[in-house]
Amino acid sequence: MKKTGMAKSDAKKLMGKMTAPGASAFGGGDAATIDRREQRKRDQAAGLVPFAVKLNGALVLQLQTLAKERELDLNQLVAELLAKGLDA
């Protein structure tokens, strides 16, 4: 790899670290943030199972606005709407 390529690679790594979740301006992570492993344990304890789906962008925007209006988490809203749909 050329010298310029190495410099670009190093710059990309640095930018990725700066925009990483939990990174703060002072170098320390925010104490309130939870790492993924801990979040997974909490979700499992609550009986939650990851369920990935691909949706149309317009539908996702509708879901997001509805979640904001009801002041709900997107996961809670989708679970509520799925439960209603399955009961009908």
Secondary structure, 3 states (H helix, E strand, C coil): CCHHHHHHHHHHHHHHHHCCCCCCCCCCCCCCCCCHHHHHHHHHHCCCCCCCCCCCHHHHHHHHHHHHHHCCCHHHHHHHHHHHHHHC
